[in-house]
Amino acid sequence: MKLTPEEVQKIADLARLELRPGEVEKYGEQLSNILSNIESLKKFQTDTIEPTAHAIEVPTPFRNDEVVLSDARELTLANAPEREGDLFKVAKVL
């Protein structure tokens, strides 16, 4: 399927792209090639194939949510450039 320069420009406008005149021909040829490749896929019969998200079964690694007490406060605050008690001290932001 060969796209016209007007069709390429319309696609660019819809995508909010500004194309220079040389780019219209370049991208028009590339888009035409992509559409031709997609068109060639129509020859395959896929009516009997069940749609899938993955080619193979991929298990979802769920874990139980558990509350874990942590004493990472001192480790975290040790990296602070400035601190005030148990808090990070930062410059005032307005």
Buried (B, 14 or more C-beta within 10 A) or exposed (E): EEBEEEBBBEBBEEEEEEBEEEEBEEBBEEBBEEEEEEEEEEEEEEEEEEEEEEEEEEEEEEEEEEEEEEEEEEEEEEEEEEBEEEEEEEEEEE
